[in-house]
Amino acid sequence: MSSPVKRRPTGHHHGDLRNALLRAALELVAERGPHGFTLAEASRRAGVSVAAPYKHFADRETLLAELATMGYREQRDRFAAAMSSSGDPSERLASFASAYIRFAAEEPALFDVTFNAGLDKSRFAELALAGDGVADLLLPVARQVAQGPDDAFDLLLRVAGAAHGLAVFLRQGLFGVGSGALADTEERAARTARAIVGQHVCAPSASRPHADPHPTGRP
């Protein structure tokens, strides 16, 4: 799946200032990280005046928040597509873990903005909603094998945390480079997710409540 921000050559905003700035900022994040550039540098990269961004973004954090919102939405789309191939909750969470790895590998700048920008979600309502959208997709799956709402949240944190760590290791080159390393890490993430879920599946069924037929929101 392609990035939600389409790349074009820098310096040409084609009358679309907002997207030109978002593209420029994403390129700068890829080069320097989410804290490694200023709004003025994004303006110059986009080929506009340093005053131009303020027509759309109050400050650099506001621009980053829009990119992070795109990142969460891209994740949700990828995770939903990956999990749609199975009805088994263990396999669905394994597919989520694999998709997490691929998102980090294919969209490293969006990954960095989403998780490393240190944005205050209480300041950015759309960002908070986008993050909640990912949780709302995944938590109902975790509830199918967990022993209560708190356990479901803990299960999801463990699966996501394992996938996140593997994604970081892959990006650091600890598993090698290239498509082979990516495929191996995706499978490693899926195996790890299955093992984590298995600890819940093996718990006595009498102590595990029936899945909520209409799960919404967080536990």
Beta strands, then each sheet from edge to edge (+ up, - down):
end
